[in-house]
Amino acid sequence: MLALRLPPDIEARLDDLARLTGRSKSYYAREAILAHLDDLEDIYLAQQRLESLRRGESGSVPLSEVMKQYGMED
């Protein structure tokens, strides 16, 4: 179960959309989360990786090496 507090203007837009389409507000909240969860996870992972790199806990690989490894050389 998930409870969300939304700004009044967003709540009103969600109410309108649900009323106009005959779908529930939960349906649209679920759709929005599913549509953006992968992006949010990628952003979090990138931030964690950058922090690790800045602390010297990990290294980097030149793009040319990655391209060679995956057969993407020019």
Backbone bond lengths (Angstrom), bond angles and torsions (degrees), N, CA, C in turn:
res aa  C-N    CA-C-N  psi(-1)  N-CA   C-N-CA  omega(-1)  CA-C   N-CA-C  phi
1 M - - - 1.454 - - 1.512 108.71 -
2 L 1.304 116.32 141.75 1.450 122.32 -178.03 1.531 108.53 -136.53
3 A 1.307 116.23 132.07 1.464 120.81 175.96 1.524 107.43 -117.21
4 L 1.317 116.72 132.87 1.464 121.67 -178.81 1.514 110.81 -121.07
5 R 1.311 115.35 138.88 1.458 120.47 170.80 1.524 105.79 -106.33
6 L 1.298 115.90 120.41 1.455 121.59 -178.66 1.517 110.17 -112.35
7 P 1.330 116.66 151.98 1.467 118.59 173.36 1.534 109.22 -59.16
8 P 1.315 117.21 147.76 1.467 120.46 -176.18 1.529 114.25 -53.38
9 D 1.329 117.77 -38.65 1.462 119.47 -178.50 1.527 111.80 -68.30
10 I 1.316 117.25 -35.78 1.468 121.25 177.88 1.525 109.68 -71.55
11 E 1.318 116.10 -40.56 1.469 121.02 177.01 1.530 110.15 -59.27
12 A 1.328 116.37 -42.47 1.466 120.56 179.75 1.525 111.02 -65.08
13 R 1.319 117.00 -41.53 1.471 119.87 178.13 1.518 110.33 -63.39
14 L 1.320 116.69 -41.77 1.461 121.10 179.66 1.529 110.42 -65.53
15 D 1.324 116.99 -41.59 1.469 121.35 175.77 1.528 110.91 -58.46
16 D 1.333 115.47 -46.82 1.468 119.97 -179.68 1.523 111.66 -61.39
17 L 1.321 116.35 -46.57 1.462 120.30 -179.76 1.522 111.26 -60.87
18 A 1.309 116.39 -45.17 1.466 120.81 179.68 1.527 110.89 -62.07
19 R 1.321 116.45 -44.26 1.464 120.55 -179.99 1.532 111.08 -64.46
20 L 1.327 116.88 -43.66 1.470 120.85 -176.90 1.531 112.83 -68.44
21 T 1.317 116.23 -30.59 1.467 119.76 -174.88 1.518 114.17 -102.37
22 G 1.336 116.71 -13.42 1.460 119.66 -178.26 1.516 113.47 77.77
23 R 1.310 116.84 11.38 1.474 120.94 176.14 1.521 108.78 -101.20
24 S 1.328 115.41 163.87 1.464 119.38 -179.47 1.530 111.27 -82.72
25 K 1.327 114.34 158.17 1.461 119.13 174.32 1.524 109.71 -62.44
26 S 1.327 117.34 -35.52 1.466 121.11 178.52 1.522 111.44 -61.05
27 Y 1.324 116.12 -38.07 1.460 120.10 178.70 1.529 109.88 -58.67
28 Y 1.319 117.15 -48.55 1.457 120.36 -177.88 1.525 112.75 -70.61
29 A 1.314 117.60 -34.70 1.466 120.40 175.43 1.526 109.76 -63.36
30 R 1.321 116.27 -44.08 1.470 121.25 178.28 1.529 110.69 -62.22
31 E 1.327 117.35 -44.65 1.466 121.56 179.24 1.534 111.27 -60.61
32 A 1.322 116.69 -42.49 1.459 121.01 179.86 1.528 111.03 -64.12
33 I 1.317 116.69 -43.20 1.464 120.78 179.18 1.519 110.02 -63.68
34 L 1.318 117.38 -47.39 1.464 120.62 -179.58 1.524 111.73 -61.88
35 A 1.315 117.12 -36.87 1.461 121.18 -178.04 1.529 112.34 -69.38
36 H 1.324 117.14 -26.22 1.466 119.76 -173.40 1.520 114.73 -116.08
37 L 1.306 119.32 -5.87 1.456 121.35 -176.15 1.527 111.97 -62.53
38 D 1.325 118.42 -42.51 1.467 120.55 178.24 1.524 111.03 -58.44
39 D 1.331 117.09 -43.71 1.466 120.88 179.46 1.522 111.22 -63.64
40 L 1.320 117.15 -42.80 1.463 120.61 179.58 1.523 111.36 -63.70
41 E 1.329 116.83 -40.08 1.463 120.73 177.12 1.520 110.71 -64.61
42 D 1.339 117.71 -42.03 1.462 121.61 178.87 1.522 111.33 -62.56
43 I 1.327 116.59 -42.56 1.464 120.70 179.03 1.519 110.36 -62.51
44 Y 1.330 117.41 -45.77 1.457 121.33 179.76 1.525 110.46 -60.76
45 L 1.333 117.13 -45.67 1.462 121.26 -179.84 1.525 110.48 -62.48
46 A 1.325 118.07 -42.30 1.457 121.53 179.72 1.529 110.71 -63.55
47 Q 1.322 117.40 -41.19 1.461 120.75 178.58 1.529 111.14 -64.02
48 Q 1.325 116.18 -43.23 1.459 120.37 178.79 1.529 110.83 -63.32
49 R 1.327 116.83 -42.34 1.463 122.26 -179.93 1.518 110.65 -64.19
50 L 1.343 117.61 -42.59 1.453 121.68 178.54 1.528 111.08 -63.50
51 E 1.319 117.47 -42.43 1.460 120.53 178.03 1.527 110.79 -62.49
52 S 1.307 117.26 -41.58 1.462 121.97 178.08 1.527 110.92 -63.06
53 L 1.319 116.29 -41.65 1.460 121.30 178.36 1.523 110.64 -64.14
54 R 1.324 117.08 -44.17 1.473 121.38 -179.97 1.526 112.35 -65.00
55 R 1.327 116.70 -31.91 1.470 120.75 178.02 1.526 111.78 -80.12
56 G 1.326 117.20 -5.61 1.458 121.06 -179.82 1.524 113.18 78.95
57 E 1.319 117.24 16.75 1.467 121.25 -178.76 1.524 112.06 -85.88
58 S 1.313 117.11 -11.05 1.465 121.19 177.96 1.518 108.67 -149.70
59 G 1.306 115.62 166.58 1.448 120.60 -178.87 1.510 111.09 -114.29
60 S 1.302 114.55 -172.41 1.453 120.50 178.59 1.528 109.33 -124.71
61 V 1.312 115.59 165.05 1.460 122.10 179.33 1.521 106.49 -124.24
62 P 1.335 117.31 128.88 1.464 119.12 178.53 1.534 111.34 -59.54
63 L 1.320 115.95 144.34 1.452 121.36 -179.71 1.522 111.42 -56.74
64 S 1.331 117.38 -38.20 1.465 120.58 -179.60 1.525 111.59 -59.62
65 E 1.329 117.37 -36.68 1.469 120.81 178.18 1.525 111.27 -69.09
66 V 1.307 117.46 -40.60 1.460 121.44 178.99 1.520 109.87 -64.47
67 M 1.321 116.50 -44.65 1.453 120.71 179.50 1.523 110.92 -61.96
68 K 1.336 116.58 -41.34 1.472 120.93 178.07 1.523 110.47 -63.75
69 Q 1.320 116.60 -43.98 1.468 121.48 -178.73 1.527 111.64 -59.99
70 Y 1.327 116.96 -34.88 1.457 120.49 -176.93 1.535 112.80 -103.08
71 G 1.322 116.17 17.11 1.466 120.82 175.65 1.506 114.41 65.41
72 M 1.307 116.43 36.21 1.467 120.57 -177.37 1.532 112.03 -114.07
73 E 1.314 116.63 28.15 1.452 120.96 -179.25 1.515 111.03 -72.39
74 D 1.312 115.80 148.78 1.477 119.83 174.44 1.498 110.58 -82.00
